[in-house]
Amino acid sequence: MRSARARIIAILLVLTSAAAAARFAYARVTARLAPPSHNVFWPVPDFAFGDQHARSVTRAQLLGNVWIADFIFTRCTSVCPTLTARLRQIQRRLADPSLRFVSFSVDPAHDTTEALRRYAETWAKDETRWLLLRTQPQALQGLVDGMRVVAEPTSDANNPILHTSLFFLVDRAGDVRGMYDSNDDLALARLIDDARALSANSGSVLPAPASAQPGQAEFDQLGCAGCHDNDRLAPTLSGTWGRDIVLRDGRKARVDAAYIRESIVAPAAKRVSGYPDTMPAYQSSLSTKQLEALVDYVSGLARVPSAASLSVPSTPSGMVAQDPVCGMSVRVSERTPHARHEGKDVYFCSDLCKERFLSRHPR
Protein backbone atom coordinates (compact mmCIF):
# COMPACT_ATOMS: atom_id res chain seq x y z
CA MET A 1 0.00 0.00 0.00
CA ARG A 2 2.74 2.39 1.01
CA SER A 3 4.77 1.42 -2.05
CA ALA A 4 1.81 2.12 -4.33
CA ARG A 5 1.25 5.48 -2.67
CA ALA A 6 4.92 6.34 -3.09
CA ARG A 7 4.77 5.51 -6.78
CA ILE A 8 1.72 7.73 -7.21
CA ILE A 9 3.43 10.63 -5.42
CA ALA A 10 6.55 10.19 -7.56
CA ILE A 11 4.47 10.24 -10.73
CA LEU A 12 2.68 13.41 -9.60
CA LEU A 13 6.01 15.10 -8.87
CA VAL A 14 7.28 14.26 -12.35
CA LEU A 15 4.11 15.57 -13.95
CA THR A 16 4.28 18.76 -11.89
CA SER A 17 7.92 19.35 -12.88
CA ALA A 18 7.11 18.67 -16.52
CA ALA A 19 4.23 21.12 -16.40
CA ALA A 20 6.47 23.79 -14.88
CA ALA A 21 9.11 23.22 -17.55
CA ALA A 22 6.52 23.35 -20.31
CA ARG A 23 4.78 26.46 -19.05
CA PHE A 24 7.10 28.88 -20.91
CA ALA A 25 7.84 26.57 -23.81
CA TYR A 26 4.13 26.33 -24.58
CA ALA A 27 3.88 29.99 -25.50
CA ARG A 28 6.97 29.76 -27.69
CA VAL A 29 5.40 27.22 -30.00
CA THR A 30 2.83 28.41 -32.50
CA ALA A 31 0.77 25.61 -33.97
CA ARG A 32 -1.96 25.95 -36.52
CA LEU A 33 -4.84 26.90 -34.26
CA ALA A 34 -8.46 25.92 -34.51
CA PRO A 35 -10.98 28.72 -35.10
CA PRO A 36 -10.59 31.24 -32.25
CA SER A 37 -14.10 30.52 -30.97
CA HIS A 38 -12.82 27.04 -29.97
CA ASN A 39 -9.76 28.22 -28.06
CA VAL A 40 -9.56 29.76 -24.62
CA PHE A 41 -6.02 29.40 -23.28
CA TRP A 42 -5.85 31.51 -20.12
CA PRO A 43 -7.05 34.86 -18.79
CA VAL A 44 -4.75 37.85 -19.06
CA PRO A 45 -3.63 38.67 -15.50
CA ASP A 46 -4.80 41.89 -13.93
CA PHE A 47 -2.58 44.90 -14.59
CA ALA A 48 -2.61 48.67 -14.22
CA PHE A 49 -0.01 50.61 -16.22
CA GLY A 50 0.34 54.09 -17.65
CA ASP A 51 0.36 54.55 -21.43
CA GLN A 52 2.39 56.88 -23.66
CA HIS A 53 0.04 59.74 -22.73
CA ALA A 54 0.28 59.04 -18.97
CA ARG A 55 -3.26 57.66 -18.93
CA SER A 56 -3.99 54.67 -16.72
CA VAL A 57 -4.79 51.47 -18.61
CA THR A 58 -6.08 48.35 -16.85
CA ARG A 59 -7.25 44.92 -17.89
CA ALA A 60 -10.76 45.85 -16.75
CA GLN A 61 -10.81 48.89 -19.04
CA LEU A 62 -10.07 46.69 -22.04
CA LEU A 63 -12.97 44.33 -21.37
CA GLY A 64 -15.40 44.56 -24.27
CA ASN A 65 -12.59 45.13 -26.79
CA VAL A 66 -10.70 42.57 -28.84
CA TRP A 67 -6.99 43.36 -28.61
CA ILE A 68 -3.60 42.21 -29.83
CA ALA A 69 -0.64 42.33 -27.45
CA ASP A 70 3.12 42.13 -27.75
CA PHE A 71 6.20 42.79 -25.59
CA ILE A 72 8.87 45.32 -26.66
CA PHE A 73 11.35 47.90 -25.40
CA THR A 74 12.22 51.13 -27.16
CA ARG A 75 16.04 50.92 -27.11
CA CYS A 76 15.98 47.46 -28.70
CA THR A 77 17.85 47.11 -32.00
CA SER A 78 17.13 43.44 -32.66
CA VAL A 79 13.69 41.81 -32.53
CA CYS A 80 11.58 44.82 -31.45
CA PRO A 81 11.82 46.95 -34.62
CA THR A 82 10.76 43.93 -36.68
CA LEU A 83 8.00 43.13 -34.21
CA THR A 84 6.71 46.70 -34.38
CA ALA A 85 6.96 46.75 -38.17
CA ARG A 86 4.85 43.59 -38.23
CA LEU A 87 2.37 45.18 -35.83
CA ARG A 88 2.04 48.13 -38.20
CA GLN A 89 1.20 45.70 -41.02
CA ILE A 90 -1.49 44.16 -38.83
CA GLN A 91 -2.89 47.53 -37.79
CA ARG A 92 -3.14 48.57 -41.42
CA ARG A 93 -5.08 45.41 -42.31
CA LEU A 94 -7.53 45.73 -39.40
CA ALA A 95 -9.70 48.83 -39.69
CA ASP A 96 -12.12 48.05 -36.86
CA PRO A 97 -12.05 51.14 -34.58
CA SER A 98 -12.94 49.04 -31.53
CA LEU A 99 -9.76 46.95 -31.80
CA ARG A 100 -6.88 47.78 -29.49
CA PHE A 101 -3.16 47.08 -29.85
CA VAL A 102 -1.26 46.84 -26.58
CA SER A 103 2.55 46.86 -26.36
CA PHE A 104 3.93 46.11 -22.91
CA SER A 105 7.42 47.49 -22.24
CA VAL A 106 9.82 44.95 -20.74
CA ASP A 107 12.29 47.72 -19.83
CA PRO A 108 10.85 49.59 -16.83
CA ALA A 109 14.13 51.33 -16.05
CA HIS A 110 14.41 53.08 -19.40
CA ASP A 111 10.97 53.19 -21.01
CA THR A 112 9.54 56.32 -19.46
CA THR A 113 6.27 57.85 -20.57
CA GLU A 114 8.22 60.24 -22.79
CA ALA A 115 10.26 57.44 -24.35
CA LEU A 116 7.09 55.52 -25.19
CA ARG A 117 5.45 58.66 -26.60
CA ARG A 118 8.41 59.29 -28.90
CA TYR A 119 8.40 55.66 -30.01
CA ALA A 120 4.68 55.81 -30.82
CA GLU A 121 5.05 59.07 -32.75
CA THR A 122 7.97 57.74 -34.76
CA TRP A 123 6.25 54.51 -35.75
CA ALA A 124 2.57 55.46 -35.92
CA LYS A 125 1.72 59.01 -34.92
CA ASP A 126 -1.89 58.74 -36.15
CA GLU A 127 -2.71 55.30 -34.72
CA THR A 128 -5.01 56.10 -31.79
CA ARG A 129 -5.79 52.42 -31.05
CA TRP A 130 -2.20 51.64 -30.02
CA LEU A 131 -1.40 51.65 -26.29
CA LEU A 132 2.26 51.48 -25.22
CA LEU A 133 2.37 50.67 -21.54
CA ARG A 134 5.02 51.59 -19.00
CA THR A 135 5.53 48.77 -16.53
CA GLN A 136 7.11 48.38 -13.10
CA PRO A 137 9.53 45.54 -12.28
CA GLN A 138 7.37 43.54 -9.88
CA ALA A 139 4.16 44.05 -11.83
CA LEU A 140 5.97 43.16 -15.08
CA GLN A 141 7.13 39.87 -13.57
CA GLY A 142 3.57 39.03 -12.61
CA LEU A 143 2.39 39.86 -16.11
CA VAL A 144 4.96 37.75 -17.95
CA ASP A 145 4.38 34.86 -15.56
CA GLY A 146 0.65 35.08 -16.16
CA MET A 147 1.18 35.23 -19.94
CA ARG A 148 3.49 32.17 -19.88
CA VAL A 149 6.43 34.06 -21.39
CA VAL A 150 9.79 35.39 -20.25
CA ALA A 151 11.51 38.79 -20.07
CA GLU A 152 15.02 38.46 -18.73
CA PRO A 153 18.10 40.73 -18.73
CA THR A 154 21.18 39.55 -20.62
CA SER A 155 24.86 40.51 -20.73
CA ASP A 156 24.60 41.42 -24.43
CA ALA A 157 24.86 45.20 -24.82
CA ASN A 158 23.14 45.05 -28.21
CA ASN A 159 20.29 42.90 -26.92
CA PRO A 160 20.03 43.62 -23.19
CA ILE A 161 16.63 41.98 -22.63
CA LEU A 162 15.51 38.57 -23.85
CA HIS A 163 11.76 38.41 -24.38
CA THR A 164 9.04 36.78 -26.43
CA SER A 165 8.39 37.79 -30.04
CA LEU A 166 4.88 36.33 -30.11
CA PHE A 167 1.67 38.23 -30.72
CA PHE A 168 -1.27 37.42 -28.46
CA LEU A 169 -4.93 37.69 -29.46
CA VAL A 170 -7.21 38.59 -26.53
CA ASP A 171 -11.02 38.45 -26.65
CA ARG A 172 -13.64 40.76 -25.18
CA ALA A 173 -13.63 38.81 -21.92
CA GLY A 174 -9.89 39.29 -21.43
CA ASP A 175 -8.92 35.72 -22.33
CA VAL A 176 -5.99 34.75 -24.58
CA ARG A 177 -7.42 33.08 -27.68
CA GLY A 178 -4.31 32.64 -29.80
CA MET A 179 -0.52 33.01 -29.99
CA TYR A 180 1.23 33.82 -33.27
CA ASP A 181 4.85 33.79 -34.40
CA SER A 182 5.71 37.32 -35.56
CA ASN A 183 8.24 35.93 -38.05
CA ASP A 184 5.74 33.64 -39.79
CA ASP A 185 3.67 35.22 -42.57
CA LEU A 186 1.09 32.44 -42.42
CA ALA A 187 0.73 32.88 -38.67
CA LEU A 188 0.17 36.61 -39.10
CA ALA A 189 -2.45 35.97 -41.77
CA ARG A 190 -4.23 33.67 -39.30
CA LEU A 191 -3.97 36.35 -36.61
CA ILE A 192 -5.65 38.88 -38.88
CA ASP A 193 -8.42 36.41 -39.81
CA ASP A 194 -8.93 35.38 -36.17
CA ALA A 195 -9.07 39.00 -34.98
CA ARG A 196 -11.68 39.76 -37.63
CA ALA A 197 -13.70 36.73 -36.57
CA LEU A 198 -13.68 37.78 -32.91
CA SER A 199 -14.49 41.41 -33.70
CA ALA A 200 -17.01 40.58 -36.47
CA ASN A 201 -15.09 42.95 -38.75
CA SER A 202 -15.71 42.79 -42.49
CA GLY A 203 -12.01 42.76 -43.34
CA SER A 204 -11.51 46.30 -44.63
CA VAL A 205 -8.11 47.99 -44.71
CA LEU A 206 -7.47 51.38 -43.14
CA PRO A 207 -8.14 54.08 -45.74
CA ALA A 208 -5.32 56.40 -46.76
CA PRO A 209 -5.51 59.97 -45.43
CA ALA A 210 -7.11 62.23 -48.02
CA SER A 211 -4.22 64.71 -47.80
CA ALA A 212 -1.45 62.16 -48.29
CA GLN A 213 0.46 62.14 -51.55
CA PRO A 214 0.69 58.82 -53.43
CA GLY A 215 3.01 56.49 -51.54
CA GLN A 216 3.14 58.61 -48.39
CA ALA A 217 0.14 56.83 -46.87
CA GLU A 218 1.85 53.46 -47.32
CA PHE A 219 5.11 54.85 -45.95
CA ASP A 220 3.34 56.17 -42.84
CA GLN A 221 0.99 53.22 -42.31
CA LEU A 222 3.82 50.69 -42.54
CA GLY A 223 5.92 52.66 -40.05
CA CYS A 224 8.91 53.03 -42.39
CA ALA A 225 10.19 56.06 -40.49
CA GLY A 226 10.46 53.93 -37.36
CA CYS A 227 13.67 52.41 -38.71
CA HIS A 228 14.89 54.90 -41.31
CA ASP A 229 14.78 57.82 -38.87
CA ASN A 230 17.04 55.86 -36.48
CA ASP A 231 20.63 55.59 -37.68
CA ARG A 232 21.12 52.53 -35.45
CA LEU A 233 18.44 50.55 -37.27
CA ALA A 234 18.52 51.48 -40.95
CA PRO A 235 20.31 53.80 -43.38
CA THR A 236 18.92 57.24 -43.93
CA LEU A 237 17.01 57.61 -47.18
CA SER A 238 17.93 61.16 -48.13
CA GLY A 239 20.86 61.70 -50.46
CA THR A 240 21.23 58.05 -51.42
CA TRP A 241 19.84 58.19 -54.98
CA GLY A 242 22.41 57.03 -57.52
CA ARG A 243 24.94 56.06 -54.86
CA ASP A 244 26.61 52.69 -54.51
CA ILE A 245 26.09 51.14 -51.09
CA VAL A 246 28.02 48.24 -49.57
CA LEU A 247 26.08 45.04 -48.88
CA ARG A 248 26.87 42.47 -46.20
CA ASP A 249 28.41 40.06 -48.67
CA GLY A 250 30.79 42.74 -49.96
CA ARG A 251 28.89 43.47 -53.15
CA LYS A 252 27.73 46.96 -54.03
CA ALA A 253 24.27 48.01 -55.09
CA ARG A 254 23.20 51.20 -56.87
CA VAL A 255 20.27 52.98 -55.25
CA ASP A 256 17.61 53.35 -57.96
CA ALA A 257 13.95 52.46 -58.39
CA ALA A 258 14.71 48.77 -59.02
CA TYR A 259 16.81 48.50 -55.86
CA ILE A 260 14.16 50.30 -53.78
CA ARG A 261 11.44 47.99 -55.11
CA GLU A 262 13.50 44.91 -54.27
CA SER A 263 14.26 46.26 -50.82
CA ILE A 264 10.53 46.59 -50.12
CA VAL A 265 9.41 43.17 -51.36
CA ALA A 266 12.53 41.09 -50.58
CA PRO A 267 14.85 42.97 -48.20
CA ALA A 268 16.81 39.85 -47.26
CA ALA A 269 18.26 39.65 -50.78
CA LYS A 270 20.48 42.72 -50.35
CA ARG A 271 21.01 43.63 -46.71
CA VAL A 272 23.08 46.78 -46.24
CA SER A 273 26.30 46.25 -44.33
CA GLY A 274 26.28 47.42 -40.73
CA TYR A 275 22.55 47.16 -40.04
CA PRO A 276 20.42 44.54 -38.23
CA ASP A 277 17.65 42.49 -39.88
CA THR A 278 14.78 44.75 -38.88
CA MET A 279 12.83 45.13 -42.12
CA PRO A 280 10.24 42.50 -43.06
CA ALA A 281 9.07 41.86 -46.62
CA TYR A 282 6.05 43.93 -47.61
CA GLN A 283 4.95 42.28 -50.84
CA SER A 284 1.88 40.67 -49.27
CA SER A 285 0.87 43.97 -47.65
CA LEU A 286 0.71 46.03 -50.84
CA SER A 287 -1.18 45.91 -54.09
CA THR A 288 0.79 46.49 -57.29
CA LYS A 289 -0.48 50.07 -57.41
CA GLN A 290 0.44 50.72 -53.77
CA LEU A 291 3.88 49.20 -54.25
CA GLU A 292 4.67 51.41 -57.22
CA ALA A 293 3.40 54.47 -55.36
CA LEU A 294 5.63 53.61 -52.41
CA VAL A 295 8.65 53.08 -54.69
CA ASP A 296 8.05 56.51 -56.26
CA TYR A 297 7.68 58.15 -52.85
CA VAL A 298 10.85 56.59 -51.42
CA SER A 299 12.71 57.45 -54.63
CA GLY A 300 11.71 61.06 -54.07
CA LEU A 301 13.06 60.94 -50.51
CA ALA A 302 16.31 59.44 -51.78
CA ARG A 303 16.72 62.29 -54.26
CA VAL A 304 16.58 64.92 -51.51
CA PRO A 305 20.17 66.12 -50.85
CA SER A 306 21.61 64.76 -47.64
CA ALA A 307 23.15 66.93 -44.98
CA ALA A 308 26.56 65.83 -46.25
CA SER A 309 26.07 67.94 -49.36
CA LEU A 310 24.98 70.98 -47.37
CA SER A 311 26.91 73.18 -44.99
CA VAL A 312 28.27 71.13 -42.09
CA PRO A 313 28.29 72.69 -38.61
CA SER A 314 31.70 73.17 -37.04
CA THR A 315 30.61 71.59 -33.76
CA PRO A 316 30.69 67.78 -33.50
CA SER A 317 26.99 67.48 -32.63
CA GLY A 318 25.05 67.69 -35.89
CA MET A 319 28.06 67.22 -38.18
CA VAL A 320 28.00 64.53 -40.85
CA ALA A 321 30.68 61.84 -40.85
CA GLN A 322 31.30 58.82 -43.02
CA ASP A 323 31.21 55.35 -41.51
CA PRO A 324 34.60 53.81 -42.44
CA VAL A 325 33.10 50.29 -42.53
CA CYS A 326 29.98 50.58 -44.68
CA GLY A 327 30.52 54.02 -46.21
CA MET A 328 27.18 55.44 -45.06
CA SER A 329 26.81 59.09 -44.06
CA VAL A 330 26.14 59.47 -40.33
CA ARG A 331 24.71 62.55 -38.63
CA VAL A 332 26.60 62.80 -35.35
CA SER A 333 24.65 63.09 -32.11
CA GLU A 334 25.29 62.11 -28.51
CA ARG A 335 23.89 58.64 -29.33
CA THR A 336 26.11 58.01 -32.34
CA PRO A 337 28.49 55.06 -31.85
CA HIS A 338 32.10 56.25 -32.05
CA ALA A 339 35.69 55.29 -31.25
CA ARG A 340 39.06 56.99 -30.98
CA HIS A 341 41.53 55.95 -33.68
CA GLU A 342 44.94 57.49 -34.44
CA GLY A 343 44.06 60.60 -32.45
CA LYS A 344 40.71 61.17 -34.20
CA ASP A 345 37.09 60.41 -33.43
CA VAL A 346 35.57 57.91 -35.84
CA TYR A 347 31.79 57.66 -36.12
CA PHE A 348 29.64 54.69 -37.12
CA CYS A 349 26.10 54.11 -38.32
CA SER A 350 25.60 51.28 -35.83
CA ASP A 351 27.27 49.27 -33.09
CA LEU A 352 27.75 46.46 -35.60
CA CYS A 353 30.02 48.63 -37.75
CA LYS A 354 31.84 49.87 -34.65
CA GLU A 355 32.54 46.31 -33.53
CA ARG A 356 33.81 45.36 -36.98
CA PHE A 357 36.08 48.40 -37.09
CA LEU A 358 37.53 47.71 -33.64
CA SER A 359 38.15 44.05 -34.53
CA ARG A 360 40.30 45.25 -37.43
CA HIS A 361 41.91 48.14 -35.55
CA PRO A 362 42.36 47.07 -31.90
CA ARG A 363 43.20 49.86 -29.48
Legacy VTK file of the C-alpha trace (Angstrom):
# vtk DataFile Version 3.0
C-alpha trace
ASCII
DATASET POLYDATA
POINTS 363 float
0.000 0.000 0.000
2.742 2.387 1.013
4.770 1.417 -2.052
1.807 2.122 -4.334
1.246 5.485 -2.671
4.922 6.344 -3.089
4.769 5.508 -6.778
1.718 7.731 -7.206
3.431 10.628 -5.421
6.548 10.185 -7.559
4.466 10.244 -10.732
2.677 13.412 -9.599
6.007 15.096 -8.870
7.280 14.256 -12.346
4.108 15.574 -13.951
4.283 18.764 -11.890
7.918 19.355 -12.883
7.110 18.669 -16.519
4.233 21.116 -16.404
6.469 23.786 -14.882
9.115 23.216 -17.551
6.520 23.350 -20.309
4.782 26.461 -19.046
7.099 28.878 -20.905
7.836 26.566 -23.812
4.127 26.332 -24.579
3.882 29.992 -25.502
6.974 29.759 -27.688
5.395 27.218 -30.002
2.827 28.414 -32.496
0.775 25.614 -33.974
-1.964 25.951 -36.524
-4.837 26.900 -34.264
-8.461 25.920 -34.508
-10.984 28.720 -35.100
-10.587 31.244 -32.245
-14.095 30.519 -30.974
-12.823 27.043 -29.968
-9.758 28.223 -28.064
-9.559 29.761 -24.620
-6.022 29.401 -23.277
-5.851 31.508 -20.118
-7.050 34.860 -18.789
-4.752 37.854 -19.061
-3.631 38.668 -15.503
-4.798 41.891 -13.930
-2.578 44.900 -14.590
-2.609 48.669 -14.216
-0.009 50.608 -16.217
0.342 54.094 -17.651
0.365 54.548 -21.432
2.387 56.882 -23.656
0.037 59.742 -22.726
0.282 59.044 -18.966
-3.262 57.663 -18.934
-3.985 54.667 -16.724
-4.793 51.467 -18.610
-6.080 48.351 -16.852
-7.248 44.920 -17.892
-10.760 45.851 -16.745
-10.808 48.894 -19.039
-10.070 46.686 -22.043
-12.965 44.326 -21.365
-15.395 44.558 -24.271
-12.586 45.126 -26.788
-10.697 42.573 -28.836
-6.991 43.357 -28.608
-3.601 42.210 -29.827
-0.638 42.325 -27.455
3.125 42.130 -27.749
6.200 42.792 -25.592
8.866 45.319 -26.658
11.346 47.898 -25.405
12.218 51.130 -27.165
16.038 50.919 -27.109
15.978 47.462 -28.696
17.848 47.113 -31.996
17.132 43.438 -32.661
13.693 41.814 -32.532
11.579 44.820 -31.445
11.823 46.948 -34.616
10.763 43.930 -36.684
7.999 43.127 -34.206
6.709 46.700 -34.376
6.959 46.749 -38.170
4.855 43.588 -38.234
2.372 45.178 -35.833
2.045 48.133 -38.203
1.205 45.703 -41.020
-1.485 44.161 -38.835
-2.886 47.535 -37.788
-3.142 48.571 -41.419
-5.084 45.407 -42.305
-7.531 45.735 -39.403
-9.698 48.834 -39.692
-12.117 48.054 -36.857
-12.047 51.143 -34.577
-12.941 49.040 -31.530
-9.761 46.951 -31.796
-6.878 47.781 -29.487
-3.165 47.080 -29.849
-1.255 46.844 -26.579
2.555 46.857 -26.359
3.930 46.109 -22.906
7.420 47.487 -22.243
9.820 44.951 -20.736
12.288 47.721 -19.831
10.847 49.590 -16.827
14.134 51.329 -16.047
14.415 53.078 -19.401
10.970 53.189 -21.010
9.535 56.317 -19.464
6.268 57.851 -20.572
8.220 60.242 -22.790
10.264 57.440 -24.354
7.094 55.520 -25.189
5.452 58.657 -26.597
8.414 59.290 -28.902
8.395 55.661 -30.009
4.684 55.808 -30.821
5.052 59.074 -32.750
7.967 57.737 -34.763
6.245 54.513 -35.745
2.566 55.460 -35.921
1.717 59.006 -34.922
-1.890 58.738 -36.154
-2.708 55.296 -34.719
-5.007 56.102 -31.794
-5.790 52.422 -31.047
-2.198 51.640 -30.015
-1.401 51.646 -26.286
2.261 51.477 -25.225
2.370 50.671 -21.539
5.019 51.594 -19.003
5.533 48.772 -16.532
7.106 48.376 -13.097
9.535 45.537 -12.277
7.374 43.544 -9.875
4.163 44.046 -11.834
5.967 43.159 -15.079
7.128 39.872 -13.574
3.570 39.027 -12.607
2.394 39.864 -16.111
4.964 37.749 -17.951
4.382 34.859 -15.557
0.652 35.084 -16.158
1.179 35.229 -19.935
3.488 32.166 -19.878
6.433 34.062 -21.387
9.795 35.389 -20.247
11.509 38.787 -20.070
15.023 38.460 -18.732
18.104 40.728 -18.734
21.180 39.554 -20.615
24.856 40.515 -20.734
24.600 41.418 -24.431
24.860 45.204 -24.820
23.138 45.046 -28.214
20.288 42.904 -26.923
20.031 43.623 -23.188
16.627 41.975 -22.634
15.515 38.568 -23.851
11.759 38.413 -24.383
9.036 36.783 -26.431
8.386 37.794 -30.045
4.875 36.328 -30.111
1.668 38.229 -30.721
-1.273 37.416 -28.456
-4.934 37.689 -29.458
-7.214 38.586 -26.534
-11.021 38.445 -26.649
-13.635 40.765 -25.183
-13.631 38.814 -21.916
-9.886 39.295 -21.426
-8.922 35.725 -22.328
-5.993 34.755 -24.575
-7.417 33.080 -27.677
-4.313 32.636 -29.795
-0.518 33.012 -29.985
1.230 33.821 -33.267
4.845 33.793 -34.401
5.707 37.319 -35.559
8.239 35.932 -38.053
5.742 33.638 -39.785
3.674 35.224 -42.568
1.093 32.438 -42.424
0.727 32.876 -38.668
0.174 36.613 -39.099
-2.449 35.969 -41.775
-4.231 33.669 -39.297
-3.972 36.351 -36.613
-5.650 38.876 -38.881
-8.421 36.405 -39.808
-8.934 35.384 -36.165
-9.066 39.004 -34.984
-11.684 39.762 -37.628
-13.703 36.731 -36.570
-13.681 37.781 -32.913
-14.487 41.405 -33.695
-17.008 40.584 -36.471
-15.092 42.946 -38.751
-15.715 42.789 -42.489
-12.014 42.763 -43.344
-11.515 46.300 -44.627
-8.110 47.990 -44.713
-7.465 51.377 -43.139
-8.137 54.080 -45.743
-5.321 56.399 -46.759
-5.512 59.974 -45.426
-7.106 62.229 -48.017
-4.222 64.715 -47.801
-1.445 62.163 -48.290
0.459 62.137 -51.555
0.694 58.818 -53.427
3.009 56.487 -51.537
3.141 58.609 -48.389
0.139 56.828 -46.869
1.845 53.458 -47.323
5.115 54.852 -45.950
3.340 56.168 -42.843
0.989 53.220 -42.314
3.818 50.694 -42.544
5.922 52.664 -40.054
8.911 53.032 -42.387
10.194 56.062 -40.492
10.464 53.930 -37.355
13.667 52.411 -38.712
14.888 54.901 -41.310
14.780 57.819 -38.866
17.036 55.863 -36.481
20.634 55.587 -37.679
21.116 52.526 -35.450
18.444 50.552 -37.274
18.516 51.480 -40.950
20.312 53.796 -43.378
18.922 57.242 -43.931
17.012 57.612 -47.182
17.932 61.164 -48.135
20.859 61.704 -50.458
21.227 58.046 -51.419
19.839 58.193 -54.975
22.407 57.034 -57.522
24.944 56.060 -54.859
26.614 52.691 -54.508
26.089 51.138 -51.091
28.018 48.241 -49.574
26.084 45.038 -48.884
26.869 42.466 -46.198
28.411 40.061 -48.669
30.795 42.736 -49.957
28.890 43.474 -53.146
27.732 46.957 -54.027
24.265 48.012 -55.092
23.204 51.196 -56.870
20.265 52.982 -55.246
17.613 53.347 -57.957
13.947 52.457 -58.394
14.709 48.773 -59.021
16.806 48.497 -55.859
14.164 50.303 -53.777
11.437 47.993 -55.112
13.495 44.911 -54.274
14.261 46.255 -50.817
10.530 46.586 -50.124
9.412 43.171 -51.364
12.526 41.089 -50.577
14.851 42.972 -48.200
16.811 39.850 -47.260
18.261 39.645 -50.780
20.475 42.719 -50.350
21.009 43.630 -46.713
23.082 46.781 -46.236
26.299 46.250 -44.328
26.277 47.424 -40.726
22.545 47.157 -40.036
20.422 44.542 -38.234
17.647 42.490 -39.880
14.778 44.754 -38.875
12.832 45.131 -42.118
10.240 42.504 -43.061
9.073 41.864 -46.624
6.046 43.932 -47.612
4.946 42.278 -50.844
1.878 40.665 -49.270
0.874 43.966 -47.646
0.712 46.028 -50.840
-1.183 45.914 -54.091
0.792 46.486 -57.286
-0.480 50.072 -57.407
0.441 50.721 -53.775
3.884 49.201 -54.247
4.675 51.409 -57.221
3.396 54.472 -55.364
5.634 53.611 -52.406
8.646 53.082 -54.692
8.049 56.508 -56.258
7.675 58.146 -52.846
10.854 56.592 -51.418
12.706 57.454 -54.635
11.710 61.057 -54.071
13.056 60.941 -50.514
16.308 59.436 -51.778
16.719 62.287 -54.260
16.585 64.922 -51.511
20.168 66.115 -50.853
21.614 64.759 -47.637
23.153 66.929 -44.979
26.559 65.833 -46.246
26.072 67.935 -49.360
24.985 70.982 -47.374
26.911 73.180 -44.995
28.274 71.134 -42.092
28.286 72.692 -38.613
31.697 73.166 -37.039
30.609 71.593 -33.762
30.695 67.779 -33.500
26.991 67.477 -32.633
25.053 67.693 -35.886
28.056 67.221 -38.176
27.996 64.525 -40.847
30.678 61.838 -40.850
31.298 58.816 -43.021
31.207 55.354 -41.509
34.597 53.812 -42.442
33.103 50.294 -42.528
29.977 50.577 -44.677
30.520 54.023 -46.212
27.185 55.444 -45.065
26.806 59.088 -44.056
26.139 59.474 -40.333
24.712 62.552 -38.631
26.597 62.803 -35.353
24.651 63.090 -32.115
25.287 62.109 -28.508
23.890 58.638 -29.328
26.113 58.011 -32.343
28.493 55.055 -31.852
32.097 56.252 -32.051
35.687 55.286 -31.254
39.065 56.995 -30.980
41.531 55.945 -33.682
44.939 57.493 -34.441
44.059 60.599 -32.452
40.708 61.172 -34.199
37.085 60.409 -33.431
35.571 57.906 -35.841
31.791 57.659 -36.120
29.641 54.692 -37.118
26.100 54.114 -38.325
25.605 51.282 -35.833
27.266 49.266 -33.092
27.745 46.463 -35.599
30.019 48.632 -37.749
31.843 49.868 -34.653
32.540 46.309 -33.528
33.807 45.357 -36.983
36.083 48.405 -37.092
37.534 47.711 -33.641
38.149 44.052 -34.531
40.302 45.250 -37.433
41.911 48.142 -35.554
42.361 47.074 -31.902
43.203 49.857 -29.481
LINES 1 364
363 0 1 2 3 4 5 6 7 8 9 10 11 12 13 14 15 16 17 18 19 20 21 22 23 24 25 26 27 28 29 30 31 32 33 34 35 36 37 38 39 40 41 42 43 44 45 46 47 48 49 50 51 52 53 54 55 56 57 58 59 60 61 62 63 64 65 66 67 68 69 70 71 72 73 74 75 76 77 78 79 80 81 82 83 84 85 86 87 88 89 90 91 92 93 94 95 96 97 98 99 100 101 102 103 104 105 106 107 108 109 110 111 112 113 114 115 116 117 118 119 120 121 122 123 124 125 126 127 128 129 130 131 132 133 134 135 136 137 138 139 140 141 142 143 144 145 146 147 148 149 150 151 152 153 154 155 156 157 158 159 160 161 162 163 164 165 166 167 168 169 170 171 172 173 174 175 176 177 178 179 180 181 182 183 184 185 186 187 188 189 190 191 192 193 194 195 196 197 198 199 200 201 202 203 204 205 206 207 208 209 210 211 212 213 214 215 216 217 218 219 220 221 222 223 224 225 226 227 228 229 230 231 232 233 234 235 236 237 238 239 240 241 242 243 244 245 246 247 248 249 250 251 252 253 254 255 256 257 258 259 260 261 262 263 264 265 266 267 268 269 270 271 272 273 274 275 276 277 278 279 280 281 282 283 284 285 286 287 288 289 290 291 292 293 294 295 296 297 298 299 300 301 302 303 304 305 306 307 308 309 310 311 312 313 314 315 316 317 318 319 320 321 322 323 324 325 326 327 328 329 330 331 332 333 334 335 336 337 338 339 340 341 342 343 344 345 346 347 348 349 350 351 352 353 354 355 356 357 358 359 360 361 362
